[in-house]
Amino acid sequence: MVVNCAGVTSIAAGVCTREYVATVKTAKLLKYGDAQAVRLPKEFRFAGGEVLIKRVGIAVVLLPKAKCWDTLIESLEKFPPDFMSDREQPREAKRQDSLP
């Protein structure tokens, strides 16, 4: 099932664009005592018994705990080889010994 976000225009503002809606699925929310669970569709399921969770604005992001650094390492490959090669380096601070 695809989410209907009629009339919304920006994913950066915490809502979704038309292109984004085409790739979004719906998951069921379940209540277990005082906790809430999400039943993920098959294509979104994780291996293992735990995930890392973080709130980003109104979104909740789940990352696999088993290979938690993989997302960071993969994202580094998206930077061009010359990324920040022309950056302005701040001048080196003058250091003073604090001991006499």
C-alpha positions, 0 to 999 in steps of 0.5 A: 500500500502506498501512502497518500500525501496529497498536497504536500511538497517537501520532504525536507520539511518532514513531508513527502513529494510525489516522487517520494510517495511512489516509493513509500510503503505502509507498516502496521503499528502494534501495541505491546503493553506500554511499548509500540511496535512496527510490523515491517513489510518483508522487503524492509525487515532486518537480520538479527534481533535489534536495530539502532533507532534515532529520531530525526525531526518527525522521522524515526530512522532504524539502522541495522545494529549488526553492521551499523558502520556500513551506512556511514562507510557507503555514504563516504563513497558518494563524495567526489574525490576532490571534496573539500580540496579547496577548503580554507584552512583556519590559521594555526592558533598561537600556542602558549605553555600554561606552566612556568 
